[in-house]
Amino acid sequence: MKYSAFSLVYQALRGHTGWKPAWRDPEPKPEYDVIIVGGGGHGLATAHYLAKEHGLTNVAVLEKGWIGSGNAGRNTTIIRSNYLLPANIQFYEWSMKLWEGLEQDLNYNAMVSQRGVINLYHSDAQRDAFARRGNAMRLNGVDAELLGRDQVRVILPFLDYDNARFPIHGGLLQGRGGTARHDAVVWGYARAADQRGVDIIQNCEVTGLVIRDGRIAAVETTRGMIRAGKVGLAVAGNTSRLGAMAGLRLPIESHVIQAFVSEGIKPVIDCVLTFGAGHFYISQSDKGGLVFGGDLDGYNTYAQRGNLPTVEDVIEGGVALWPGLGRLRLLRNWGGLIDMTMDGSPIIDRTPIDGLYLNGGWNYGGFKATPASGWCFAHLIARDEPHAFNAPFRLDRFAAGAVIDEKGQGAQPNLH
Amino acid sequence: MRIACPFCGERGNEEFVYYGDATVVRPDPGAADATAAFADYVYLRDNVRGAHRELWYHGVGCHSWLIVTRDTMSHEIKRVEFARDAVRSRALSTEGER
């Protein structure tokens, strides 16, 4: 069923009794051409582009819980392409272009809102670094604008501009950045992939990978063994565990990052604001809650929950920037489990096992990458060769010395 | 999460700095396969779900480096020891092998 103003009126006149489920709930078949492990945004996007761009429809997406129950439902919904390094700029800008056409492509309202992303700077040196990044973006065809203190004050009058440690000198604005509704992205990709024949199989955990003569043959699951021509892993957070099933040791540590939402209030902030110096960022959801976050907790974990010192640290950063935040009550906070790589950049590559492909290492920035990640991963799986957009995100770049370290932090995953 | 420092006693984890997996061992730079061994040492991790031996530095306390054995699913801390003791016992056992 195509969603449109006409179908909405038609269903309204029938008392909304005619809506059908947006995707099927099929039993797993004994064999698929391609199995994608992980029913998050990246896995479902991969299935959609495999079907749409490459004509591969004998595809299953296996999800251990329900689709979007991992990081796709735990992120803070920000989309942007304000990077410095060439590999990152071209990849994330392709993602931004896919975001801009996503709702028409999927026939689904993903609530993509290009409300602008502002990164604050607090010194002449930091302004110069941001100007450099903005210039790199513009050289690559991405929009960027360096704002002075007075320009930021017009947009965000309620901040503490004269903070003793971090006075606000201005900000770097990417006007095309913004937010999207994370659950709707998952549901939109699921519905579009399902309509092209992809089987989305929920409550089906992969427990083993069957490898014969150096080639992937099947996956063992809690719903039985399923044979596969090719298998793609899109399980960021648990990539090391799935990799270990294939005997791979990876340049990844699993960490937790916490996120927060306040009680709903009237519209107050109409952009995404980041305060990198204070390890804090914030935006406002359409429902009115202020959605914010900050640093990782910083230790290896698979627990999907964090500790209180990080909660205190994030909120201290927020109140230092925006004193009025102290008047709000916190509604919820939660943790998401993330793959932190040794250079802070992702991996989309073949593995040493024929027919087994890896998509992971998204650090704390996987949501904005969802469309390009799926698009590139589908290209890699269908053609067995990377697209130029994901060619730098190789698994062997660490040993080869071709790391993509946006922050220049070195091989210390909790500091990226 | 609270860590029982062997010198200072039990303290909140905000007093400590995390430095990651304590099981990786710096390879011999003179070995024939040193380049590959260093790539493994610097970049590859087991990233276990379960009991994880890891380095913590008690920066707000006694400045000791500690090896903490912690469950990465439950955050339960099973053992805390001085890193120097672990390194000494490892050195002794290596000498024994020679």
Chai-1 contact restraints between the chains, C-beta under 6 A:
chainA,res_idxA,chainB,res_idxB,connection_type,confidence,min_distance_angstrom,max_distance_angstrom,comment,restraint_id
A,S240,B,N47,contact,1.0,0.0,6.0,A-B,restraint_1
A,R249,B,L44,contact,1.0,0.0,6.0,A-B,restraint_2
A,P251,B,Y43,contact,1.0,0.0,6.0,A-B,restraint_3
A,P251,B,L44,contact,1.0,0.0,6.0,A-B,restraint_4
A,I252,B,N47,contact,1.0,0.0,6.0,A-B,restraint_5
A,E253,B,R45,contact,1.0,0.0,6.0,A-B,restraint_6
A,E253,B,N47,contact,1.0,0.0,6.0,A-B,restraint_7
A,S254,B,N47,contact,1.0,0.0,6.0,A-B,restraint_8
A,G298,B,Y18,contact,1.0,0.0,6.0,A-B,restraint_9
A,Y299,B,Y18,contact,1.0,0.0,6.0,A-B,restraint_10
A,N300,B,H52,contact,1.0,0.0,6.0,A-B,restraint_11
A,N300,B,T72,contact,1.0,0.0,6.0,A-B,restraint_12
A,T301,B,T72,contact,1.0,0.0,6.0,A-B,restraint_13
A,Y302,B,R49,contact,1.0,0.0,6.0,A-B,restraint_14
A,Y302,B,T72,contact,1.0,0.0,6.0,A-B,restraint_15
A,Y302,B,M73,contact,1.0,0.0,6.0,A-B,restraint_16
A,A303,B,M73,contact,1.0,0.0,6.0,A-B,restraint_17
A,A303,B,H75,contact,1.0,0.0,6.0,A-B,restraint_18
A,N307,B,M1,contact,1.0,0.0,6.0,A-B,restraint_19
A,P309,B,E14,contact,1.0,0.0,6.0,A-B,restraint_20
A,M342,B,Y43,contact,1.0,0.0,6.0,A-B,restraint_21
A,F398,B,Y43,contact,1.0,0.0,6.0,A-B,restraint_22
A,A399,B,A39,contact,1.0,0.0,6.0,A-B,restraint_23
A,A411,B,V42,contact,1.0,0.0,6.0,A-B,restraint_24
A,A411,B,Y43,contact,1.0,0.0,6.0,A-B,restraint_25
